[in-house]
């Protein structure tokens, strides 16, 4: 798995969801605003449960939220 | 923007550097730890710890007022994960220190040197824990 990192499109999904804020998303999935920011910046990989919750909020498949990218 | 828990970690580091730095400076001026009696060293260590605690208490009060609601928010999964991993690092440092103090030093040192080394190991473990917390928030953790 070397040379690849996990990326996400949460910020884009938030924008298209009525410009949802990080804090609002955090409340919906049970984490702090700072954790949402860390996830978006790739500084933290959420647990599987939280990842599924994020996908549920935006009503999209998990693989549409998170994907592998070459470093 | 720095998270509240990151700020408190840096505050703890600052408190330890100031408190125990003063202890080290005083000890050096007085001819080193080996020149002290155990009682004097422990007294100075207690004073250094009190300085550190006061700095942290005052600092946390100020940070909590500044943070407002954020200061009272319960830890989430990332906070708990960072805390757990940092505690693991600190445990390794503490365990190493205790092995050195308890199993190696008795054959080559005694008295104040062993006491001092034990306290250094405890302080080092705490420092490692808070550094790991602060850097995990600052640099990210995967």
Backbone of each chain as ProteinMPNN parsed JSONL, in Angstrom:
{"seq_chain_A": "XXXXXXXXXXXXXXXXXXXXXXXXXXXXXXXXXXXXXXXXXXXXXXXXXXXXXXXXXXXXXXXXXXXXXXX", "coords_chain_A": {"N_chain_A": [[0.819, -1.209, 0.0], [2.186, 1.117, -0.176], [2.975, 4.473, -1.289], [0.42, 5.317, -1.807], [-2.342, 7.271, -0.764], [-5.149, 8.013, 1.369], [-7.871, 9.821, 0.188], [-10.473, 12.351, 0.196], [-13.721, 13.716, -0.607], [-15.157, 15.384, 0.964], [-15.388, 18.096, 1.558], [-16.34, 19.158, -0.841], [-18.765, 17.791, -1.03], [-20.053, 18.852, 1.194], [-20.387, 21.473, 0.381], [-22.151, 21.212, -1.73], [-24.284, 20.356, -0.338], [-26.011, 22.371, 0.523], [-24.15, 24.17, 1.454], [-23.125, 23.186, 3.877], [-21.711, 23.501, 7.098], [-18.519, 22.684, 8.675], [-18.881, 22.272, 11.353], [-21.612, 21.681, 11.498], [-21.698, 19.283, 10.075], [-20.089, 17.793, 11.748], [-21.679, 17.646, 14.046], [-23.73, 16.032, 13.099], [-22.47, 13.584, 12.676], [-21.199, 12.999, 15.011], [-18.685, 13.974, 15.851], [-16.104, 16.419, 16.566], [-15.838, 19.805, 15.237], [-13.201, 20.34, 14.612], [-12.195, 17.789, 14.173], [-13.564, 17.04, 11.872], [-12.428, 18.884, 10.138], [-9.781, 17.964, 10.208], [-10.12, 15.459, 9.028], [-10.934, 16.194, 6.435], [-8.609, 17.468, 5.581], [-6.927, 15.384, 5.383], [-5.47, 14.702, 7.584], [-6.326, 12.986, 9.453], [-7.624, 9.742, 9.665], [-10.858, 8.601, 9.661], [-12.788, 6.393, 11.839], [-14.282, 3.31, 10.739], [-16.994, 3.293, 11.202], [-17.588, 6.029, 11.512], [-16.889, 6.926, 8.978], [-18.851, 5.67, 7.437], [-21.062, 6.965, 8.48], [-20.631, 9.552, 7.57], [-20.938, 9.164, 4.82], [-23.617, 8.419, 4.847], [-24.851, 10.8, 5.67], [-24.582, 12.418, 3.429], [-25.858, 10.867, 1.667], [-24.63, 9.143, -0.2], [-22.602, 6.548, -1.741], [-20.001, 4.918, 0.165], [-17.533, 4.71, -1.16], [-17.654, 6.838, -2.81], [-17.153, 8.973, -1.279], [-14.672, 8.538, -0.035], [-11.434, 7.737, -1.339], [-8.614, 6.1, -2.913], [-5.535, 7.704, -3.597], [-2.71, 8.338, -5.657], [0.449, 9.056, -4.275]], "CA_chain_A": [[0.0, 0.0, 0.0], [3.039, 2.289, -0.168], [2.781, 5.328, -2.431], [-0.976, 5.723, -1.948], [-2.946, 7.849, 0.428], [-6.604, 8.099, 1.34], [-8.37, 11.181, 0.0], [-11.918, 12.435, 0.307], [-14.355, 14.869, -1.257], [-16.14, 15.846, 1.952], [-15.6, 19.546, 1.433], [-17.214, 19.362, -2.011], [-20.096, 17.3, -0.674], [-20.656, 19.834, 2.113], [-20.774, 22.656, -0.394], [-23.343, 20.884, -2.505], [-25.38, 20.057, 0.601], [-26.465, 23.634, 1.087], [-23.01, 24.822, 2.124], [-23.063, 22.703, 5.262], [-20.436, 23.832, 7.748], [-17.82, 21.563, 9.306], [-19.526, 22.061, 12.648], [-22.897, 21.007, 11.282], [-21.407, 17.891, 9.735], [-19.589, 17.163, 12.96], [-22.828, 17.331, 14.922], [-24.51, 14.927, 12.525], [-21.749, 12.301, 12.729], [-20.73, 12.764, 16.372], [-17.298, 14.386, 16.096], [-15.959, 17.87, 16.658], [-15.553, 20.524, 14.003], [-11.768, 20.171, 14.328], [-11.975, 16.451, 13.616], [-14.031, 17.105, 10.485], [-11.386, 19.606, 9.398], [-8.629, 17.072, 10.094], [-10.469, 14.426, 8.038], [-10.909, 16.825, 5.11], [-7.222, 17.782, 5.225], [-6.136, 14.16, 5.329], [-4.634, 14.569, 8.777], [-6.889, 11.945, 10.311], [-8.511, 8.786, 8.996], [-11.919, 8.275, 10.609], [-13.132, 4.987, 12.001], [-15.184, 2.807, 9.705], [-18.35, 3.731, 11.555], [-17.706, 7.456, 11.202], [-16.853, 7.04, 7.526], [-20.19, 5.311, 6.946], [-21.985, 8.034, 8.892], [-20.421, 10.665, 6.645], [-21.583, 8.79, 3.568], [-25.066, 8.447, 5.073], [-25.291, 12.204, 5.733], [-24.664, 12.946, 2.072], [-26.645, 9.896, 0.895], [-23.825, 8.627, -1.301], [-21.826, 5.375, -1.332], [-18.762, 5.218, 0.888], [-16.411, 4.888, -2.082], [-17.768, 8.133, -3.47], [-16.626, 9.949, -0.321], [-13.256, 8.267, 0.183], [-10.787, 6.98, -2.41], [-7.167, 6.086, -2.876], [-4.858, 8.55, -4.573], [-1.262, 8.11, -5.695], [1.168, 10.188, -3.655]], "C_chain_A": [[0.851, 1.258, 0.0], [2.776, 3.107, -1.412], [1.342, 5.736, -2.641], [-1.463, 6.299, -0.625], [-4.452, 7.987, 0.235], [-7.019, 9.557, 1.175], [-9.899, 11.166, 0.118], [-12.426, 13.703, -0.365], [-15.406, 15.468, -0.325], [-16.433, 17.326, 1.792], [-16.538, 19.86, 0.262], [-18.636, 18.93, -1.689], [-20.8, 18.269, 0.272], [-21.169, 21.045, 1.353], [-22.072, 22.407, -1.139], [-24.536, 20.539, -1.623], [-25.834, 21.331, 1.289], [-25.401, 24.351, 1.895], [-22.994, 24.481, 3.624], [-21.708, 23.048, 5.859], [-19.805, 22.568, 8.337], [-18.476, 21.228, 10.647], [-20.841, 21.319, 12.507], [-22.689, 19.55, 10.929], [-20.93, 17.143, 10.972], [-20.699, 16.763, 13.913], [-23.589, 16.123, 14.407], [-23.813, 13.581, 12.697], [-21.107, 12.035, 14.083], [-19.257, 13.051, 16.611], [-17.24, 15.896, 16.14], [-15.668, 18.49, 15.29], [-14.086, 20.319, 13.602], [-11.46, 18.804, 13.728], [-12.443, 16.396, 12.169], [-12.974, 17.797, 9.626], [-10.165, 18.714, 9.175], [-8.893, 15.968, 9.065], [-10.372, 15.006, 6.629], [-9.485, 17.093, 4.642], [-6.345, 16.541, 5.121], [-5.236, 13.964, 6.524], [-5.148, 13.486, 9.713], [-7.801, 11.053, 9.486], [-9.58, 8.362, 9.981], [-12.089, 6.777, 10.764], [-14.115, 4.598, 10.9], [-16.606, 3.304, 9.943], [-18.557, 5.193, 11.179], [-17.702, 7.675, 9.699], [-18.219, 6.718, 6.926], [-21.22, 6.383, 7.305], [-21.872, 9.23, 7.951], [-21.124, 10.374, 5.324], [-23.108, 8.85, 3.7], [-25.597, 9.873, 5.071], [-25.512, 12.751, 4.32], [-25.422, 12.012, 1.124], [-25.902, 9.459, -0.368], [-23.083, 7.391, -0.809], [-20.51, 5.797, -0.693], [-17.609, 5.507, -0.087], [-16.516, 6.18, -2.887], [-17.194, 9.239, -2.563], [-15.108, 9.795, -0.19], [-12.682, 7.453, -0.981], [-9.278, 7.031, -2.225], [-6.631, 7.025, -3.949], [-3.367, 8.254, -4.508], [-0.56, 9.325, -5.082], [2.139, 10.823, -4.624]], "O_chain_A": [[0.321, 2.357, 0.157], [2.408, 2.57, -2.457], [1.062, 6.46, -3.596], [-1.059, 5.879, 0.46], [-4.957, 8.066, -0.885], [-6.577, 10.425, 1.928], [-10.525, 10.106, 0.136], [-11.667, 14.629, -0.65], [-16.421, 15.994, -0.779], [-17.583, 17.757, 1.881], [-17.415, 20.718, 0.367], [-19.597, 19.619, -2.032], [-22.007, 18.482, 0.16], [-22.243, 21.572, 1.643], [-22.965, 23.253, -1.181], [-25.664, 20.441, -2.104], [-26.018, 21.355, 2.506], [-25.69, 25.038, 2.874], [-22.869, 25.348, 4.489], [-20.677, 22.904, 5.202], [-20.456, 21.532, 8.478], [-18.605, 20.062, 11.021], [-21.151, 20.432, 13.303], [-23.407, 18.677, 11.416], [-21.322, 16.001, 11.21], [-20.669, 15.688, 14.512], [-24.042, 15.287, 15.189], [-24.474, 12.553, 12.847], [-20.532, 10.967, 14.294], [-18.64, 12.437, 17.482], [-18.207, 16.576, 15.795], [-15.308, 17.804, 14.333], [-13.767, 20.15, 12.425], [-10.577, 18.674, 12.88], [-11.792, 15.775, 11.329], [-12.668, 17.347, 8.522], [-9.585, 18.707, 8.09], [-7.992, 15.586, 8.317], [-9.797, 14.386, 5.736], [-9.18, 16.963, 3.456], [-5.158, 16.637, 4.807], [-4.324, 13.138, 6.481], [-4.464, 13.113, 10.666], [-8.634, 11.529, 8.715], [-9.258, 7.816, 11.036], [-11.61, 5.991, 9.947], [-14.696, 5.45, 10.229], [-17.318, 3.682, 9.013], [-19.58, 5.552, 10.596], [-18.438, 8.524, 9.197], [-18.686, 7.408, 6.019], [-22.131, 6.668, 6.529], [-22.873, 9.844, 7.582], [-21.817, 11.231, 4.777], [-23.801, 9.28, 2.778], [-26.672, 10.134, 4.531], [-26.49, 13.449, 4.053], [-25.607, 12.317, -0.055], [-26.473, 9.412, -1.458], [-22.942, 7.193, 0.398], [-19.978, 6.874, -0.966], [-16.815, 6.423, 0.129], [-15.567, 6.568, -3.569], [-16.801, 10.303, -3.041], [-14.362, 10.773, -0.227], [-13.36, 6.59, -1.539], [-8.74, 7.867, -1.499], [-7.181, 7.133, -5.045], [-2.827, 7.958, -3.442], [-0.932, 10.47, -5.34], [2.824, 11.783, -4.272]]}, "seq_chain_B": "XXXXXXXXXXXXXXXXXXXXXXXXXXXXXXXXXXXXXXXXXXXXXXXXXXXXXXXXXXXXXXXXXXXXXXXXXXXXXXXXXXXXXXXXXXXXXXXXXXXXXXXXXXXXXXXXXXXXXXXXXXXXXXXXXXXXXXXXXXXXXX", "coords_chain_B": {"N_chain_B": [[-6.457, 26.942, 12.895], [-5.821, 26.419, 16.277], [-6.762, 23.558, 18.098], [-8.559, 23.245, 21.208], [-7.655, 21.18, 22.892], [-5.109, 20.755, 21.877], [-3.903, 23.156, 22.511], [-3.92, 22.991, 25.334], [-2.163, 20.9, 25.66], [0.275, 21.953, 24.716], [0.498, 23.928, 26.645], [0.883, 22.383, 28.95], [3.373, 21.315, 28.323], [4.91, 23.659, 28.283], [4.656, 24.402, 30.975], [6.026, 22.293, 32.224], [8.598, 22.585, 31.152], [9.308, 25.098, 32.126], [8.952, 24.804, 34.955], [10.515, 22.448, 35.674], [12.823, 23.128, 34.394], [13.683, 25.285, 35.894], [14.278, 23.909, 38.238], [16.424, 22.339, 37.374], [18.266, 24.369, 36.768], [18.682, 25.608, 39.273], [19.751, 23.435, 40.63], [22.129, 23.061, 39.237], [23.468, 25.448, 39.831], [23.936, 25.047, 42.499], [25.853, 23.148, 42.562], [25.198, 20.78, 41.364], [23.037, 17.843, 41.237], [24.04, 15.678, 42.665], [25.399, 16.845, 44.733], [23.535, 17.536, 46.537], [21.4, 16.901, 49.392], [19.066, 14.179, 49.766], [16.647, 15.03, 50.81], [16.662, 17.81, 50.309], [16.727, 17.855, 47.522], [14.295, 16.612, 46.932], [12.563, 18.485, 48.002], [13.06, 20.705, 46.35], [12.17, 19.558, 43.982], [9.485, 19.24, 44.543], [8.727, 21.921, 44.745], [9.239, 22.758, 42.131], [7.366, 21.182, 40.806], [5.042, 22.256, 41.859], [5.156, 24.825, 40.793], [4.876, 24.191, 38.118], [2.277, 23.075, 38.131], [0.762, 25.28, 38.939], [1.173, 27.03, 36.789], [-0.08, 25.538, 34.802], [-2.725, 25.347, 35.77], [-3.534, 28.051, 35.881], [-3.171, 28.714, 33.217], [-4.919, 26.906, 31.924], [-7.348, 27.798, 32.866], [-7.475, 30.322, 31.689], [-7.393, 29.543, 28.98], [-9.721, 28.047, 28.777], [-11.688, 29.939, 29.229], [-11.274, 31.49, 27.0], [-11.796, 29.668, 24.976], [-14.428, 28.987, 25.343], [-17.442, 27.379, 24.622], [-16.221, 25.223, 23.351], [-14.318, 24.218, 25.112], [-15.717, 22.602, 26.827], [-16.619, 20.502, 25.368], [-17.097, 17.039, 24.942], [-14.529, 14.501, 24.553], [-13.875, 13.3, 21.274], [-13.714, 10.603, 18.805], [-11.226, 11.002, 17.553], [-9.811, 12.548, 19.416], [-9.72, 10.709, 21.534], [-8.252, 8.663, 20.349], [-5.79, 9.9, 19.833], [-5.043, 10.502, 22.47], [-4.795, 7.912, 23.528], [-2.74, 6.77, 21.967], [-0.639, 8.487, 22.595], [-0.361, 8.001, 25.297], [0.607, 5.418, 25.165], [3.174, 5.798, 24.051], [4.295, 7.266, 26.168], [4.2, 5.356, 28.177], [6.088, 3.494, 27.278], [8.445, 5.008, 27.5], [8.447, 5.477, 30.257], [8.572, 2.863, 31.253], [11.052, 2.041, 30.265], [12.698, 3.831, 31.633], [12.227, 3.049, 34.282], [13.243, 0.475, 34.27], [15.933, 0.995, 33.872], [16.462, 2.524, 36.189], [15.71, 0.769, 38.259], [16.933, -1.695, 37.753], [19.448, -1.471, 36.678], [20.888, 0.836, 37.55], [21.189, 0.448, 40.418], [23.513, -1.067, 40.649], [25.563, 0.627, 40.086], [25.161, 3.136, 41.099], [23.793, 5.21, 43.751], [21.478, 6.305, 46.321], [20.805, 9.718, 46.029], [21.234, 9.915, 43.302], [19.824, 7.78, 42.159], [17.232, 8.378, 42.989], [16.898, 10.863, 41.723], [17.114, 10.054, 39.044], [14.874, 8.427, 38.791], [12.787, 10.282, 39.085], [13.34, 11.891, 36.896], [12.752, 10.091, 34.86], [9.985, 9.832, 35.176], [9.126, 12.477, 34.675], [10.088, 12.731, 32.073], [8.5, 10.852, 30.752], [5.984, 12.019, 30.993], [6.435, 14.357, 29.563], [6.903, 13.318, 27.023], [4.388, 12.239, 26.514], [2.696, 14.537, 26.368], [3.952, 15.921, 24.299], [3.57, 14.145, 22.186], [0.795, 14.278, 22.009], [0.407, 17.018, 21.327], [1.83, 17.196, 18.881], [0.48, 15.329, 17.367], [-1.985, 16.548, 16.991], [-1.104, 18.847, 15.674], [0.435, 18.042, 13.415], [-1.034, 16.038, 12.366], [-2.438, 12.721, 12.241], [-2.272, 9.439, 11.224]], "CA_chain_B": [[-6.792, 27.328, 14.268], [-5.421, 25.351, 17.186], [-7.826, 22.998, 18.911], [-8.402, 23.485, 22.645], [-6.829, 20.116, 23.497], [-3.734, 20.983, 21.466], [-3.404, 24.279, 23.322], [-3.642, 22.533, 26.698], [-0.963, 20.066, 25.605], [1.425, 22.866, 24.649], [0.566, 24.578, 27.943], [1.5, 21.421, 29.858], [4.795, 21.253, 27.963], [5.523, 24.897, 28.757], [4.705, 24.319, 32.435], [7.103, 21.371, 32.609], [9.891, 23.169, 30.781], [9.594, 26.18, 33.067], [9.082, 24.277, 36.317], [11.665, 21.557, 35.839], [13.994, 23.876, 33.943], [14.131, 26.026, 37.074], [14.892, 22.927, 39.138], [17.734, 22.002, 36.818], [19.137, 25.54, 36.891], [19.033, 25.743, 40.689], [20.633, 22.314, 40.975], [23.442, 23.32, 38.645], [24.101, 26.53, 40.592], [24.313, 24.521, 43.806], [26.873, 22.117, 42.423], [24.69, 19.536, 40.792], [22.116, 17.061, 42.08], [24.806, 14.796, 43.552], [25.881, 17.615, 45.886], [22.403, 17.806, 47.425], [20.818, 15.802, 50.163], [17.826, 13.699, 49.158], [15.539, 15.876, 51.268], [16.708, 19.094, 49.603], [16.351, 17.614, 46.138], [12.854, 16.36, 46.874], [11.901, 19.771, 48.264], [13.148, 21.49, 45.117], [11.309, 18.92, 42.992], [8.105, 19.571, 44.912], [8.509, 23.328, 44.373], [9.168, 22.791, 40.664], [6.073, 20.594, 40.418], [4.003, 23.226, 42.213], [5.237, 25.885, 39.777], [4.282, 23.635, 36.901], [0.829, 22.929, 38.327], [0.175, 26.625, 38.952], [1.178, 27.52, 35.407], [-1.118, 24.81, 34.053], [-4.064, 25.717, 36.25], [-3.836, 29.41, 35.417], [-3.262, 28.671, 31.764], [-6.145, 26.204, 31.514], [-8.47, 28.681, 33.171], [-7.5, 31.312, 30.63], [-7.733, 28.91, 27.701], [-11.13, 27.633, 28.825], [-12.505, 31.145, 29.044], [-11.115, 31.917, 25.607], [-12.401, 28.667, 24.09], [-15.881, 28.993, 25.506], [-18.149, 26.098, 24.549], [-15.317, 24.174, 22.875], [-13.601, 23.634, 26.233], [-16.558, 21.625, 27.514], [-17.061, 19.448, 24.456], [-16.458, 15.755, 25.273], [-13.561, 13.981, 23.591], [-14.458, 12.449, 20.234], [-12.872, 9.455, 18.481], [-9.86, 11.444, 17.253], [-9.216, 12.938, 20.697], [-9.441, 9.492, 22.303], [-7.187, 7.923, 19.673], [-4.54, 10.624, 20.096], [-4.709, 10.31, 23.885], [-4.368, 6.526, 23.739], [-1.431, 6.549, 21.363], [0.337, 9.252, 23.363], [-0.139, 7.271, 26.552], [1.462, 4.268, 24.825], [4.548, 6.305, 23.948], [4.737, 7.619, 27.516], [4.411, 4.106, 28.904], [7.37, 2.926, 26.839], [9.506, 5.825, 28.102], [8.433, 5.234, 31.699], [9.03, 1.495, 31.486], [12.497, 2.049, 30.028], [13.31, 4.53, 32.75], [12.139, 2.25, 35.512], [14.175, -0.644, 34.125], [17.268, 1.548, 34.118], [16.568, 2.932, 37.595], [15.537, -0.331, 39.192], [17.67, -2.925, 37.467], [20.825, -1.203, 36.228], [21.546, 1.831, 38.379], [21.609, 0.003, 41.75], [24.838, -1.661, 40.618], [26.579, 1.634, 39.825], [24.833, 4.418, 41.733], [22.99, 5.039, 44.945], [20.922, 7.5, 46.941], [20.208, 10.822, 45.299], [21.311, 9.676, 41.856], [18.719, 6.897, 41.79], [16.0, 9.158, 43.18], [16.832, 11.829, 40.638], [16.865, 9.362, 37.785], [13.477, 7.983, 38.787], [11.942, 11.448, 38.825], [13.586, 12.28, 35.501], [12.008, 9.159, 34.015], [8.57, 10.185, 35.263], [8.946, 13.74, 33.954], [10.316, 12.469, 30.644], [7.314, 10.163, 30.233], [4.918, 13.033, 30.879], [6.796, 15.246, 28.463], [6.671, 12.575, 25.775], [2.927, 12.122, 26.319], [2.133, 15.802, 25.908], [4.52, 16.222, 22.984], [2.881, 13.295, 21.217], [-0.551, 14.841, 21.838], [0.499, 18.283, 20.599], [2.27, 16.974, 17.505], [-0.581, 14.602, 16.651], [-2.963, 17.538, 16.548], [-0.489, 19.82, 14.766], [0.915, 17.46, 12.166], [-1.958, 15.04, 11.868], [-2.143, 11.353, 12.651], [-2.945, 8.434, 10.404]], "C_chain_B": [[-6.537, 26.151, 15.207], [-6.602, 24.878, 18.015], [-7.522, 23.216, 20.391], [-7.48, 22.447, 23.276], [-5.363, 20.245, 23.083], [-3.12, 22.112, 22.301], [-3.061, 23.818, 24.737], [-2.413, 21.633, 26.742], [0.296, 20.938, 25.563], [1.61, 23.602, 25.982], [1.253, 23.668, 28.959], [3.001, 21.32, 29.588], [5.517, 22.487, 28.494], [5.677, 24.875, 30.27], [5.854, 23.43, 32.906], [8.472, 21.953, 32.303], [10.279, 24.264, 31.773], [9.864, 25.624, 34.46], [10.346, 23.455, 36.507], [12.95, 22.172, 35.303], [14.57, 24.686, 35.098], [14.838, 25.094, 38.051], [16.297, 22.585, 38.669], [18.712, 23.151, 36.997], [19.605, 25.722, 38.338], [20.008, 24.642, 41.097], [22.035, 22.546, 40.445], [24.204, 24.384, 39.428], [24.634, 26.016, 41.926], [25.267, 23.336, 43.719], [26.382, 20.786, 41.913], [23.839, 18.754, 41.785], [22.886, 16.211, 43.086], [25.297, 15.522, 44.796], [24.766, 17.879, 46.897], [22.079, 16.603, 48.298], [19.527, 15.388, 49.461], [16.667, 14.61, 49.538], [15.494, 17.192, 50.507], [16.262, 18.92, 48.157], [14.843, 17.407, 46.022], [12.057, 17.639, 47.133], [11.9, 20.629, 46.993], [12.24, 20.9, 44.038], [9.849, 19.236, 43.271], [7.773, 21.01, 44.53], [8.368, 23.455, 42.858], [7.831, 22.248, 40.179], [4.937, 21.561, 40.726], [3.982, 24.374, 41.208], [4.559, 25.421, 38.491], [2.768, 23.555, 37.01], [0.149, 24.299, 38.303], [0.097, 27.211, 37.551], [0.056, 26.85, 34.623], [-2.516, 25.229, 34.472], [-4.459, 27.099, 35.726], [-4.03, 29.426, 33.907], [-4.542, 28.014, 31.28], [-7.377, 27.065, 31.785], [-8.612, 29.717, 32.069], [-7.915, 30.726, 29.294], [-9.206, 28.519, 27.656], [-12.049, 28.828, 28.623], [-12.472, 31.597, 27.6], [-11.852, 30.965, 24.661], [-13.923, 28.638, 24.195], [-16.463, 27.595, 25.491], [-17.213, 24.947, 24.201], [-14.601, 23.469, 24.029], [-14.404, 22.529, 26.922], [-17.031, 20.486, 26.635], [-16.354, 18.144, 24.807], [-15.485, 15.322, 24.18], [-14.269, 13.127, 22.545], [-13.444, 11.362, 19.862], [-11.426, 9.862, 18.212], [-9.137, 11.838, 18.536], [-8.823, 11.697, 21.488], [-8.3, 8.701, 21.676], [-5.828, 8.581, 19.923], [-4.102, 10.422, 21.535], [-4.168, 8.903, 24.137], [-2.977, 6.292, 23.172], [-0.34, 7.284, 22.136], [0.653, 8.566, 24.684], [0.751, 6.045, 26.312], [2.92, 4.692, 24.732], [5.109, 6.607, 25.343], [5.027, 6.37, 28.342], [5.757, 3.478, 28.555], [8.533, 3.679, 27.482], [9.604, 5.529, 29.6], [8.974, 3.841, 32.021], [10.549, 1.399, 31.312], [13.222, 2.705, 31.198], [13.316, 3.7, 34.021], [13.065, 1.021, 35.446], [15.593, -0.169, 34.411], [17.454, 1.861, 35.593], [16.565, 1.735, 38.531], [16.436, -1.524, 38.974], [19.118, -2.693, 37.062], [21.542, -0.26, 37.185], [21.953, 1.338, 39.771], [23.014, -0.601, 41.782], [25.936, -0.627, 40.448], [26.308, 2.964, 40.512], [24.006, 4.147, 42.974], [22.387, 6.375, 45.361], [20.312, 8.479, 45.976], [20.219, 10.59, 43.794], [20.146, 8.818, 41.388], [17.387, 7.629, 41.921], [15.822, 10.142, 42.035], [16.507, 11.183, 39.313], [15.418, 8.901, 37.688], [12.538, 9.143, 38.471], [12.117, 11.948, 37.397], [12.784, 11.384, 34.561], [10.523, 9.496, 34.017], [8.287, 11.46, 34.481], [9.1, 13.532, 32.445], [9.093, 11.793, 30.021], [6.167, 11.142, 30.034], [5.184, 13.96, 29.7], [6.532, 14.577, 27.115], [5.177, 12.484, 25.492], [2.354, 13.403, 25.755], [2.683, 16.221, 24.552], [3.816, 15.415, 21.893], [1.471, 13.826, 20.944], [-0.492, 16.093, 20.966], [0.865, 18.063, 19.133], [1.238, 16.204, 16.697], [-1.654, 15.56, 16.16], [-2.367, 18.446, 15.479], [-0.177, 19.212, 13.409], [-0.051, 16.45, 11.563], [-1.512, 13.662, 12.288], [-2.958, 10.396, 11.805], [-2.872, 7.087, 11.081]], "O_chain_B": [[-6.984, 25.032, 14.955], [-7.351, 25.684, 18.567], [-6.362, 23.356, 20.778], [-6.626, 22.785, 24.096], [-4.471, 19.885, 23.85], [-1.971, 22.028, 22.736], [-2.029, 24.209, 25.282], [-1.701, 21.603, 27.745], [1.26, 20.687, 26.286], [2.738, 23.868, 26.398], [2.099, 24.117, 29.733], [3.801, 21.249, 30.521], [6.596, 22.384, 29.079], [6.713, 25.283, 30.795], [6.563, 23.762, 33.856], [9.399, 21.827, 33.104], [11.429, 24.347, 32.204], [10.886, 25.936, 35.072], [11.15, 23.734, 37.397], [14.044, 21.783, 35.711], [15.787, 24.767, 35.266], [15.87, 25.447, 38.622], [17.238, 22.544, 39.461], [19.872, 22.926, 37.343], [20.787, 25.96, 38.589], [20.972, 24.891, 41.821], [23.018, 22.259, 41.128], [25.406, 24.261, 39.665], [25.656, 26.492, 42.421], [25.46, 22.61, 44.694], [27.078, 19.776, 42.02], [23.907, 18.966, 42.995], [22.447, 16.039, 44.223], [25.582, 14.884, 45.81], [25.024, 18.388, 47.988], [22.428, 15.463, 47.991], [18.968, 16.144, 48.667], [15.813, 14.927, 48.71], [14.422, 17.643, 50.103], [15.509, 19.739, 47.63], [14.196, 17.956, 45.129], [10.996, 17.843, 46.543], [10.878, 21.199, 46.613], [11.617, 21.635, 43.273], [9.069, 19.472, 42.349], [6.675, 21.293, 44.05], [7.493, 24.165, 42.363], [7.233, 22.791, 39.25], [3.984, 21.677, 39.954], [2.913, 24.842, 40.817], [3.784, 26.148, 37.87], [2.056, 23.928, 36.078], [-0.92, 24.454, 37.711], [-0.909, 27.811, 37.17], [-0.667, 27.505, 33.873], [-3.388, 25.439, 33.629], [-5.556, 27.295, 35.204], [-4.941, 30.073, 33.391], [-5.18, 28.496, 30.344], [-8.333, 27.05, 31.01], [-9.71, 29.967, 31.572], [-8.695, 31.331, 28.558], [-9.858, 28.646, 26.62], [-13.063, 28.736, 27.931], [-13.48, 32.027, 27.039], [-12.454, 31.395, 23.676], [-14.613, 28.3, 23.233], [-16.034, 26.727, 26.251], [-17.384, 23.831, 24.691], [-14.31, 22.275, 23.948], [-13.829, 21.625, 27.529], [-17.758, 19.604, 27.091], [-15.132, 18.134, 24.957], [-15.609, 15.732, 23.026], [-15.148, 12.33, 22.873], [-12.423, 11.216, 20.534], [-10.5, 9.149, 18.599], [-7.968, 11.495, 18.717], [-7.728, 11.632, 22.048], [-7.473, 8.133, 22.389], [-4.84, 7.898, 20.191], [-2.921, 10.196, 21.799], [-3.197, 8.728, 24.873], [-2.13, 5.684, 23.827], [0.76, 6.759, 22.31], [1.8, 8.554, 25.13], [1.556, 5.684, 27.171], [3.8, 4.022, 25.271], [6.245, 6.252, 25.657], [5.986, 6.335, 29.113], [6.474, 2.993, 29.431], [9.492, 3.067, 27.952], [10.696, 5.353, 30.14], [9.749, 3.674, 32.963], [11.238, 0.761, 32.107], [14.23, 2.194, 31.686], [14.311, 3.665, 34.745], [13.602, 0.591, 36.467], [16.358, -0.842, 35.102], [18.475, 1.511, 36.185], [17.335, 1.694, 39.491], [16.683, -2.291, 39.905], [19.928, -3.62, 37.098], [22.676, -0.524, 37.587], [22.988, 1.775, 40.274], [23.64, -0.642, 42.842], [27.112, -0.939, 40.636], [27.171, 3.842, 40.499], [23.573, 3.021, 43.223], [22.737, 7.428, 44.829], [19.42, 8.137, 45.201], [19.307, 11.024, 43.091], [19.548, 9.09, 40.347], [16.519, 7.508, 41.057], [14.744, 10.247, 41.45], [15.706, 11.711, 38.54], [14.807, 8.979, 36.622], [11.605, 8.998, 37.681], [11.154, 12.378, 36.762], [12.207, 11.86, 33.584], [9.874, 9.45, 32.972], [7.326, 11.523, 33.715], [8.342, 14.085, 31.648], [8.7, 12.119, 28.901], [5.466, 11.095, 29.023], [4.277, 14.302, 28.941], [6.003, 15.196, 26.191], [4.753, 12.637, 24.346], [1.609, 13.374, 24.776], [1.965, 16.809, 23.745], [3.507, 15.933, 20.82], [1.008, 13.826, 19.804], [-1.237, 16.222, 19.995], [0.273, 18.677, 18.245], [1.126, 16.393, 15.486], [-2.172, 15.41, 15.054], [-3.031, 18.779, 14.497], [-0.49, 19.799, 12.373], [0.087, 16.054, 10.406], [-0.354, 13.453, 12.649], [-4.176, 10.528, 11.686], [-3.383, 6.101, 10.55]]}, "name": "protein", "num_of_chains": 2, "seq": "XXXXXXXXXXXXXXXXXXXXXXXXXXXXXXXXXXXXXXXXXXXXXXXXXXXXXXXXXXXXXXXXXXXXXXXXXXXXXXXXXXXXXXXXXXXXXXXXXXXXXXXXXXXXXXXXXXXXXXXXXXXXXXXXXXXXXXXXXXXXXXXXXXXXXXXXXXXXXXXXXXXXXXXXXXXXXXXXXXXXXXXXXXXXXXXXXXXXXXXXXXXXXXXXXXXXX"}
